[in-house]
């Protein structure tokens, strides 16, 4: 865990599931990468360590979309306009 940034360890430990996931930006839909950090704890809740996993969601997502007759479409807020207003924007 020495090489994990403090802010990641803090977010993982603050999470109810002791797990945080972040998308990894890619240039296309060829890969849909998710980076997950998870804390391993003992029965008393003491942190034993952290592990990091990078998973490509492309194949499982494609299987789901194919079986449900759904599709991903490219959407850009910059060209289509805002579809919702955040509460903080008021």
Backbone atoms as SQL, in Angstrom:
CREATE TABLE atoms (id INTEGER PRIMARY KEY, chain TEXT, resi INTEGER, resn TEXT, atom TEXT, x REAL, y REAL, z REAL);
INSERT INTO atoms VALUES
  (1, 'A', 1, 'UNK', 'N', 0.821, -1.205, 0.000),
  (2, 'A', 1, 'UNK', 'CA', 0.000, 0.000, 0.000),
  (3, 'A', 1, 'UNK', 'C', 0.854, 1.255, 0.000),
  (4, 'A', 2, 'UNK', 'N', 2.180, 1.078, 0.166),
  (5, 'A', 2, 'UNK', 'CA', 3.041, 2.263, 0.241),
  (6, 'A', 2, 'UNK', 'C', 3.011, 3.079, -1.047),
  (7, 'A', 3, 'UNK', 'N', 2.733, 2.423, -2.189),
  (8, 'A', 3, 'UNK', 'CA', 2.762, 3.145, -3.450),
  (9, 'A', 3, 'UNK', 'C', 1.397, 3.713, -3.828),
  (10, 'A', 4, 'UNK', 'N', 0.347, 3.453, -3.046),
  (11, 'A', 4, 'UNK', 'CA', -0.959, 4.054, -3.322),
  (12, 'A', 4, 'UNK', 'C', -0.977, 5.466, -2.765),
  (13, 'A', 5, 'UNK', 'N', -1.498, 6.420, -3.545),
  (14, 'A', 5, 'UNK', 'CA', -1.627, 7.785, -3.014),
  (15, 'A', 5, 'UNK', 'C', -2.543, 7.804, -1.787),
  (16, 'A', 6, 'UNK', 'N', -2.251, 8.680, -0.847),
  (17, 'A', 6, 'UNK', 'CA', -3.043, 8.793, 0.388),
  (18, 'A', 6, 'UNK', 'C', -4.519, 9.046, 0.100),
  (19, 'A', 7, 'UNK', 'N', -4.805, 9.868, -0.932),
  (20, 'A', 7, 'UNK', 'CA', -6.212, 10.198, -1.203),
  (21, 'A', 7, 'UNK', 'C', -6.991, 8.968, -1.663),
  (22, 'A', 8, 'UNK', 'N', -6.345, 8.052, -2.360),
  (23, 'A', 8, 'UNK', 'CA', -7.029, 6.821, -2.779),
  (24, 'A', 8, 'UNK', 'C', -7.284, 5.943, -1.554),
  (25, 'A', 9, 'UNK', 'N', -6.279, 5.767, -0.711),
  (26, 'A', 9, 'UNK', 'CA', -6.475, 4.965, 0.501),
  (27, 'A', 9, 'UNK', 'C', -7.586, 5.551, 1.362),
  (28, 'A', 10, 'UNK', 'N', -7.627, 6.874, 1.490),
  (29, 'A', 10, 'UNK', 'CA', -8.672, 7.526, 2.286),
  (30, 'A', 10, 'UNK', 'C', -10.055, 7.279, 1.709),
  (31, 'A', 11, 'UNK', 'N', -10.193, 7.396, 0.381),
  (32, 'A', 11, 'UNK', 'CA', -11.489, 7.171, -0.254),
  (33, 'A', 11, 'UNK', 'C', -11.930, 5.722, -0.121),
  (34, 'A', 12, 'UNK', 'N', -10.991, 4.796, -0.279),
  (35, 'A', 12, 'UNK', 'CA', -11.324, 3.370, -0.137),
  (36, 'A', 12, 'UNK', 'C', -11.817, 3.099, 1.281),
  (37, 'A', 13, 'UNK', 'N', -11.091, 3.585, 2.272),
  (38, 'A', 13, 'UNK', 'CA', -11.446, 3.320, 3.662),
  (39, 'A', 13, 'UNK', 'C', -12.735, 4.021, 4.065),
  (40, 'A', 14, 'UNK', 'N', -13.058, 5.134, 3.428),
  (41, 'A', 14, 'UNK', 'CA', -14.300, 5.857, 3.734),
  (42, 'A', 14, 'UNK', 'C', -15.516, 5.204, 3.081),
  (43, 'A', 15, 'UNK', 'N', -15.282, 4.377, 2.084),
  (44, 'A', 15, 'UNK', 'CA', -16.378, 3.717, 1.379),
  (45, 'A', 15, 'UNK', 'C', -16.988, 2.620, 2.256),
  (46, 'A', 16, 'UNK', 'N', -18.325, 2.521, 2.282),
  (47, 'A', 16, 'UNK', 'CA', -18.966, 1.461, 3.079),
  (48, 'A', 16, 'UNK', 'C', -18.527, 0.057, 2.665),
  (49, 'A', 17, 'UNK', 'N', -18.193, -0.131, 1.398),
  (50, 'A', 17, 'UNK', 'CA', -17.775, -1.450, 0.900),
  (51, 'A', 17, 'UNK', 'C', -16.256, -1.604, 0.879),
  (52, 'A', 18, 'UNK', 'N', -15.537, -0.561, 1.287),
  (53, 'A', 18, 'UNK', 'CA', -14.059, -0.541, 1.242),
  (54, 'A', 18, 'UNK', 'C', -13.550, -0.767, -0.170),
  (55, 'A', 19, 'UNK', 'N', -14.337, -0.303, -1.152),
  (56, 'A', 19, 'UNK', 'CA', -14.001, -0.454, -2.567),
  (57, 'A', 19, 'UNK', 'C', -14.341, 0.833, -3.300),
  (58, 'A', 20, 'UNK', 'N', -13.454, 1.276, -4.177),
  (59, 'A', 20, 'UNK', 'CA', -13.692, 2.447, -5.023),
  (60, 'A', 20, 'UNK', 'C', -13.278, 2.077, -6.442),
  (61, 'A', 21, 'UNK', 'N', -14.113, 2.472, -7.418),
  (62, 'A', 21, 'UNK', 'CA', -13.783, 2.224, -8.824),
  (63, 'A', 21, 'UNK', 'C', -13.782, 3.526, -9.598),
  (64, 'A', 22, 'UNK', 'N', -12.885, 3.609, -10.555),
  (65, 'A', 22, 'UNK', 'CA', -12.759, 4.784, -11.409),
  (66, 'A', 22, 'UNK', 'C', -12.662, 4.334, -12.868),
  (67, 'A', 23, 'UNK', 'N', -13.343, 5.044, -13.779),
  (68, 'A', 23, 'UNK', 'CA', -13.141, 4.729, -15.196),
  (69, 'A', 23, 'UNK', 'C', -11.771, 5.225, -15.642),
  (70, 'A', 24, 'UNK', 'N', -11.157, 4.502, -16.550),
  (71, 'A', 24, 'UNK', 'CA', -9.890, 4.924, -17.147),
  (72, 'A', 24, 'UNK', 'C', -10.224, 5.436, -18.546),
  (73, 'A', 25, 'UNK', 'N', -9.971, 6.709, -18.826),
  (74, 'A', 25, 'UNK', 'CA', -10.311, 7.255, -20.148),
  (75, 'A', 25, 'UNK', 'C', -9.592, 6.507, -21.268),
  (76, 'A', 26, 'UNK', 'N', -10.348, 6.210, -22.331),
  (77, 'A', 26, 'UNK', 'CA', -9.780, 5.599, -23.527),
  (78, 'A', 26, 'UNK', 'C', -10.285, 6.379, -24.737),
  (79, 'A', 27, 'UNK', 'N', -9.650, 6.172, -25.871),
  (80, 'A', 27, 'UNK', 'CA', -9.986, 6.932, -27.073),
  (81, 'A', 27, 'UNK', 'C', -11.154, 6.342, -27.852),
  (82, 'A', 28, 'UNK', 'N', -11.608, 5.144, -27.480),
  (83, 'A', 28, 'UNK', 'CA', -12.667, 4.499, -28.256),
  (84, 'A', 28, 'UNK', 'C', -13.414, 3.514, -27.380),
  (85, 'A', 29, 'UNK', 'N', -14.393, 2.846, -27.981),
  (86, 'A', 29, 'UNK', 'CA', -15.119, 1.800, -27.274),
  (87, 'A', 29, 'UNK', 'C', -14.444, 0.443, -27.431),
  (88, 'A', 30, 'UNK', 'N', -13.207, 0.417, -27.934),
  (89, 'A', 30, 'UNK', 'CA', -12.502, -0.861, -28.071),
  (90, 'A', 30, 'UNK', 'C', -12.239, -1.485, -26.706),
  (91, 'A', 31, 'UNK', 'N', -12.053, -0.638, -25.699),
  (92, 'A', 31, 'UNK', 'CA', -11.892, -1.088, -24.328),
  (93, 'A', 31, 'UNK', 'C', -12.705, -0.159, -23.440),
  (94, 'A', 32, 'UNK', 'N', -13.285, -0.715, -22.412),
  (95, 'A', 32, 'UNK', 'CA', -13.961, 0.080, -21.389),
  (96, 'A', 32, 'UNK', 'C', -13.304, -0.333, -20.073),
  (97, 'A', 33, 'UNK', 'N', -12.301, 0.431, -19.659),
  (98, 'A', 33, 'UNK', 'CA', -11.469, 0.049, -18.524),
  (99, 'A', 33, 'UNK', 'C', -11.955, 0.670, -17.228),
  (100, 'A', 34, 'UNK', 'N', -12.015, -0.165, -16.186),
  (101, 'A', 34, 'UNK', 'CA', -12.385, 0.275, -14.847),
  (102, 'A', 34, 'UNK', 'C', -11.256, -0.125, -13.904),
  (103, 'A', 35, 'UNK', 'N', -10.769, 0.840, -13.134),
  (104, 'A', 35, 'UNK', 'CA', -9.713, 0.579, -12.156),
  (105, 'A', 35, 'UNK', 'C', -10.371, 0.552, -10.774),
  (106, 'A', 36, 'UNK', 'N', -10.168, -0.548, -10.056),
  (107, 'A', 36, 'UNK', 'CA', -10.796, -0.722, -8.745),
  (108, 'A', 36, 'UNK', 'C', -9.731, -0.902, -7.678),
  (109, 'A', 37, 'UNK', 'N', -9.925, -0.201, -6.557),
  (110, 'A', 37, 'UNK', 'CA', -9.066, -0.355, -5.391),
  (111, 'A', 37, 'UNK', 'C', -9.934, -0.923, -4.276),
  (112, 'A', 38, 'UNK', 'N', -9.414, -1.909, -3.548),
  (113, 'A', 38, 'UNK', 'CA', -10.173, -2.520, -2.469),
  (114, 'A', 38, 'UNK', 'C', -9.260, -2.764, -1.283),
  (115, 'A', 39, 'UNK', 'N', -9.797, -2.508, -0.090),
  (116, 'A', 39, 'UNK', 'CA', -9.044, -2.784, 1.132),
  (117, 'A', 39, 'UNK', 'C', -9.379, -4.183, 1.619),
  (118, 'A', 40, 'UNK', 'N', -8.380, -4.882, 2.093),
  (119, 'A', 40, 'UNK', 'CA', -8.579, -6.176, 2.741),
  (120, 'A', 40, 'UNK', 'C', -8.484, -5.931, 4.240),
  (121, 'A', 41, 'UNK', 'N', -9.512, -6.375, 4.983),
  (122, 'A', 41, 'UNK', 'CA', -9.522, -6.154, 6.427),
  (123, 'A', 41, 'UNK', 'C', -9.724, -7.479, 7.159),
  (124, 'A', 42, 'UNK', 'N', -9.280, -7.495, 8.407),
  (125, 'A', 42, 'UNK', 'CA', -9.523, -8.686, 9.213),
  (126, 'A', 42, 'UNK', 'C', -10.886, -8.564, 9.902),
  (127, 'A', 43, 'UNK', 'N', -11.230, -9.532, 10.747),
  (128, 'A', 43, 'UNK', 'CA', -12.552, -9.535, 11.384),
  (129, 'A', 43, 'UNK', 'C', -12.767, -8.345, 12.302),
  (130, 'A', 44, 'UNK', 'N', -11.691, -7.777, 12.809),
  (131, 'A', 44, 'UNK', 'CA', -11.803, -6.602, 13.685),
  (132, 'A', 44, 'UNK', 'C', -11.819, -5.293, 12.893),
  (133, 'A', 45, 'UNK', 'N', -11.701, -5.392, 11.560),
  (134, 'A', 45, 'UNK', 'CA', -11.725, -4.194, 10.730),
  (135, 'A', 45, 'UNK', 'C', -10.360, -3.560, 10.510),
  (136, 'A', 46, 'UNK', 'N', -9.303, -4.207, 10.996),
  (137, 'A', 46, 'UNK', 'CA', -7.958, -3.678, 10.782),
  (138, 'A', 46, 'UNK', 'C', -7.552, -3.921, 9.330),
  (139, 'A', 47, 'UNK', 'N', -6.952, -2.900, 8.710),
  (140, 'A', 47, 'UNK', 'CA', -6.547, -3.010, 7.307),
  (141, 'A', 47, 'UNK', 'C', -5.323, -3.915, 7.186),
  (142, 'A', 48, 'UNK', 'N', -5.468, -4.932, 6.356),
  (143, 'A', 48, 'UNK', 'CA', -4.357, -5.854, 6.092),
  (144, 'A', 48, 'UNK', 'C', -3.577, -5.420, 4.857),
  (145, 'A', 49, 'UNK', 'N', -4.246, -4.716, 3.946),
  (146, 'A', 49, 'UNK', 'CA', -3.594, -4.269, 2.732),
  (147, 'A', 49, 'UNK', 'C', -4.619, -3.798, 1.719),
  (148, 'A', 50, 'UNK', 'N', -4.141, -3.420, 0.565),
  (149, 'A', 50, 'UNK', 'CA', -4.985, -2.933, -0.520),
  (150, 'A', 50, 'UNK', 'C', -4.636, -3.708, -1.776),
  (151, 'A', 51, 'UNK', 'N', -5.604, -3.875, -2.660),
  (152, 'A', 51, 'UNK', 'CA', -5.259, -4.387, -3.972),
  (153, 'A', 51, 'UNK', 'C', -5.959, -3.585, -5.039),
  (154, 'A', 52, 'UNK', 'N', -5.343, -3.602, -6.197),
  (155, 'A', 52, 'UNK', 'CA', -5.791, -2.816, -7.350),
  (156, 'A', 52, 'UNK', 'C', -6.056, -3.781, -8.500),
  (157, 'A', 53, 'UNK', 'N', -7.185, -3.564, -9.164),
  (158, 'A', 53, 'UNK', 'CA', -7.545, -4.386, -10.322),
  (159, 'A', 53, 'UNK', 'C', -7.959, -3.470, -11.459),
  (160, 'A', 54, 'UNK', 'N', -7.513, -3.774, -12.667),
  (161, 'A', 54, 'UNK', 'CA', -7.999, -3.081, -13.860),
  (162, 'A', 54, 'UNK', 'C', -8.748, -4.110, -14.685),
  (163, 'A', 55, 'UNK', 'N', -10.010, -3.801, -14.994),
  (164, 'A', 55, 'UNK', 'CA', -10.867, -4.741, -15.692),
  (165, 'A', 55, 'UNK', 'C', -11.425, -4.090, -16.946),
  (166, 'A', 56, 'UNK', 'N', -11.436, -4.829, -18.041),
  (167, 'A', 56, 'UNK', 'CA', -12.018, -4.358, -19.294),
  (168, 'A', 56, 'UNK', 'C', -13.470, -4.837, -19.342),
  (169, 'A', 57, 'UNK', 'N', -14.407, -3.902, -19.224),
  (170, 'A', 57, 'UNK', 'CA', -15.839, -4.228, -19.228),
  (171, 'A', 57, 'UNK', 'C', -16.396, -4.477, -20.622),
  (172, 'A', 58, 'UNK', 'N', -15.589, -4.291, -21.649),
  (173, 'A', 58, 'UNK', 'CA', -16.091, -4.351, -23.023),
  (174, 'A', 58, 'UNK', 'C', -16.844, -5.644, -23.328),
  (175, 'A', 59, 'UNK', 'N', -16.239, -6.805, -23.073),
  (176, 'A', 59, 'UNK', 'CA', -16.892, -8.064, -23.439),
  (177, 'A', 59, 'UNK', 'C', -18.138, -8.353, -22.602),
  (178, 'A', 60, 'UNK', 'N', -18.082, -8.234, -21.259),
  (179, 'A', 60, 'UNK', 'CA', -19.311, -8.467, -20.490),
  (180, 'A', 60, 'UNK', 'C', -20.425, -7.478, -20.857),
  (181, 'A', 61, 'UNK', 'N', -20.053, -6.227, -21.091),
  (182, 'A', 61, 'UNK', 'CA', -21.056, -5.234, -21.470),
  (183, 'A', 61, 'UNK', 'C', -21.637, -5.540, -22.842),
  (184, 'A', 62, 'UNK', 'N', -20.795, -5.930, -23.795),
  (185, 'A', 62, 'UNK', 'CA', -21.280, -6.270, -25.130),
  (186, 'A', 62, 'UNK', 'C', -22.232, -7.466, -25.068),
  (187, 'A', 63, 'UNK', 'N', -21.894, -8.456, -24.257),
  (188, 'A', 63, 'UNK', 'CA', -22.766, -9.616, -24.088),
  (189, 'A', 63, 'UNK', 'C', -24.121, -9.183, -23.534),
  (190, 'A', 64, 'UNK', 'N', -24.103, -8.304, -22.531),
  (191, 'A', 64, 'UNK', 'CA', -25.360, -7.799, -21.964),
  (192, 'A', 64, 'UNK', 'C', -26.164, -7.034, -23.012),
  (193, 'A', 65, 'UNK', 'N', -25.507, -6.139, -23.726),
  (194, 'A', 65, 'UNK', 'CA', -26.213, -5.337, -24.725),
  (195, 'A', 65, 'UNK', 'C', -26.800, -6.222, -25.819),
  (196, 'A', 66, 'UNK', 'N', -26.031, -7.203, -26.278),
  (197, 'A', 66, 'UNK', 'CA', -26.526, -8.113, -27.316),
  (198, 'A', 66, 'UNK', 'C', -27.737, -8.904, -26.829),
  (199, 'A', 67, 'UNK', 'N', -27.690, -9.377, -25.600),
  (200, 'A', 67, 'UNK', 'CA', -28.784, -10.211, -25.095),
  (201, 'A', 67, 'UNK', 'C', -30.014, -9.401, -24.719),
  (202, 'A', 68, 'UNK', 'N', -29.842, -8.098, -24.500),
  (203, 'A', 68, 'UNK', 'CA', -30.975, -7.258, -24.113),
  (204, 'A', 68, 'UNK', 'C', -31.446, -6.356, -25.255),
  (205, 'A', 69, 'UNK', 'N', -30.850, -6.498, -26.431),
  (206, 'A', 69, 'UNK', 'CA', -31.203, -5.689, -27.613),
  (207, 'A', 69, 'UNK', 'C', -31.034, -4.197, -27.345),
  (208, 'A', 70, 'UNK', 'N', -30.012, -3.844, -26.567),
  (209, 'A', 70, 'UNK', 'CA', -29.698, -2.445, -26.303),
  (210, 'A', 70, 'UNK', 'C', -28.371, -2.104, -26.980),
  (211, 'A', 71, 'UNK', 'N', -28.068, -0.803, -27.013),
  (212, 'A', 71, 'UNK', 'CA', -26.822, -0.365, -27.633),
  (213, 'A', 71, 'UNK', 'C', -26.273, 0.841, -26.898),
  (214, 'A', 72, 'UNK', 'N', -24.955, 1.001, -26.947),
  (215, 'A', 72, 'UNK', 'CA', -24.320, 2.217, -26.467),
  (216, 'A', 72, 'UNK', 'C', -24.280, 3.216, -27.606),
  (217, 'A', 73, 'UNK', 'N', -24.593, 4.461, -27.310),
  (218, 'A', 73, 'UNK', 'CA', -24.491, 5.488, -28.339),
  (219, 'A', 73, 'UNK', 'C', -23.574, 6.584, -27.830),
  (220, 'A', 74, 'UNK', 'N', -22.822, 7.179, -28.728),
  (221, 'A', 74, 'UNK', 'CA', -21.941, 8.278, -28.361),
  (222, 'A', 74, 'UNK', 'C', -22.799, 9.510, -28.154),
  (223, 'A', 75, 'UNK', 'N', -22.618, 10.178, -27.021),
  (224, 'A', 75, 'UNK', 'CA', -23.431, 11.339, -26.677),
  (225, 'A', 75, 'UNK', 'C', -22.509, 12.401, -26.127),
  (226, 'A', 76, 'UNK', 'N', -22.695, 13.612, -26.579),
  (227, 'A', 76, 'UNK', 'CA', -21.868, 14.711, -26.103),
  (228, 'A', 76, 'UNK', 'C', -22.753, 15.843, -25.635),
  (229, 'A', 77, 'UNK', 'N', -22.603, 16.223, -24.382),
  (230, 'A', 77, 'UNK', 'CA', -23.372, 17.325, -23.822),
  (231, 'A', 77, 'UNK', 'C', -23.057, 18.639, -24.540),
  (232, 'A', 78, 'UNK', 'N', -21.838, 18.747, -25.077),
  (233, 'A', 78, 'UNK', 'CA', -21.421, 19.994, -25.726),
  (234, 'A', 78, 'UNK', 'C', -22.205, 20.267, -27.008),
  (235, 'A', 79, 'UNK', 'N', -22.647, 19.216, -27.692),
  (236, 'A', 79, 'UNK', 'CA', -23.365, 19.429, -28.947),
  (237, 'A', 79, 'UNK', 'C', -24.873, 19.319, -28.799),
  (238, 'A', 80, 'UNK', 'N', -25.337, 18.600, -27.779),
  (239, 'A', 80, 'UNK', 'CA', -26.776, 18.381, -27.659),
  (240, 'A', 80, 'UNK', 'C', -27.418, 19.252, -26.599),
  (241, 'A', 81, 'UNK', 'N', -26.617, 19.876, -25.752),
  (242, 'A', 81, 'UNK', 'CA', -27.175, 20.691, -24.677),
  (243, 'A', 81, 'UNK', 'C', -27.357, 19.869, -23.420),
  (244, 'A', 82, 'UNK', 'N', -27.515, 20.556, -22.323),
  (245, 'A', 82, 'UNK', 'CA', -27.662, 19.880, -21.032),
  (246, 'A', 82, 'UNK', 'C', -29.007, 19.180, -20.951),
  (247, 'A', 83, 'UNK', 'N', -29.009, 17.991, -20.348),
  (248, 'A', 83, 'UNK', 'CA', -30.256, 17.255, -20.198),
  (249, 'A', 83, 'UNK', 'C', -30.772, 17.308, -18.765),
  (250, 'A', 84, 'UNK', 'N', -29.964, 17.788, -17.837),
  (251, 'A', 84, 'UNK', 'CA', -30.417, 17.923, -16.455),
  (252, 'A', 84, 'UNK', 'C', -29.610, 19.033, -15.802),
  (253, 'A', 85, 'UNK', 'N', -30.104, 19.506, -14.669),
  (254, 'A', 85, 'UNK', 'CA', -29.416, 20.567, -13.947),
  (255, 'A', 85, 'UNK', 'C', -29.049, 20.042, -12.572),
  (256, 'A', 86, 'UNK', 'N', -27.781, 20.135, -12.232),
  (257, 'A', 86, 'UNK', 'CA', -27.330, 19.701, -10.927),
  (258, 'A', 86, 'UNK', 'C', -27.910, 20.631, -9.868),
  (259, 'A', 87, 'UNK', 'N', -28.196, 20.071, -8.704),
  (260, 'A', 87, 'UNK', 'CA', -28.704, 20.880, -7.601),
  (261, 'A', 87, 'UNK', 'C', -27.709, 21.978, -7.229),
  (262, 'A', 88, 'UNK', 'N', -26.426, 21.677, -7.321),
  (263, 'A', 88, 'UNK', 'CA', -25.379, 22.644, -6.969),
  (264, 'A', 88, 'UNK', 'C', -25.319, 23.822, -7.949),
  (265, 'A', 89, 'UNK', 'N', -25.903, 23.665, -9.148),
  (266, 'A', 89, 'UNK', 'CA', -25.858, 24.735, -10.137),
  (267, 'A', 89, 'UNK', 'C', -26.841, 25.865, -9.841),
  (268, 'A', 90, 'UNK', 'N', -27.768, 25.633, -8.937),
  (269, 'A', 90, 'UNK', 'CA', -28.809, 26.640, -8.656),
  (270, 'A', 90, 'UNK', 'C', -28.270, 27.774, -7.825);
